[in-house]
């Protein structure tokens, strides 16, 4: 049997320990950075999905309104605010404030805008745009709501 001579072995130098600690620190920093980035991306994706649902809900509310009474719907034009669980869009007093959580939902109704080439626009249609704006707290400068989802649909007079 061969025995190790413990007195002849030397420990690691201080330089080797420092290099190992620096490498471990860089690996840990990279992993933490990847996790933080993944969490931010997941939060943004969730916010975008929720904003898309709110925008679609806005279109659905206006579609139901237009189908219930087209003549009343045709009297509405311009920009409106639509809050959470609010069945009727209201004209803004200046601009729409936060009306669905930390977001803003606006509806823009433009009559006679749905002409599809070669068919001209007619008084029996309206273009409705549903916009949801939100902030993730990282918007640059004074731009409070730097993210948005915009859905556009054409409504036609029911037969």
Secondary structure, DSSP 4 states (H G I P E B T S, - for coil): -----GGG-----HHHHHHHHHHHHHHHHHHHHHHHHHHHHHHHHHHHHHHHHHHHHHHHHHHHHHHH-HHHHTT--EEEE--TT-SS-EE-SSS----BTTEEEEEEEEET---BTTBPP-TTEEEEEEEEEE--S---TT-S--EEEEEEEEEE---
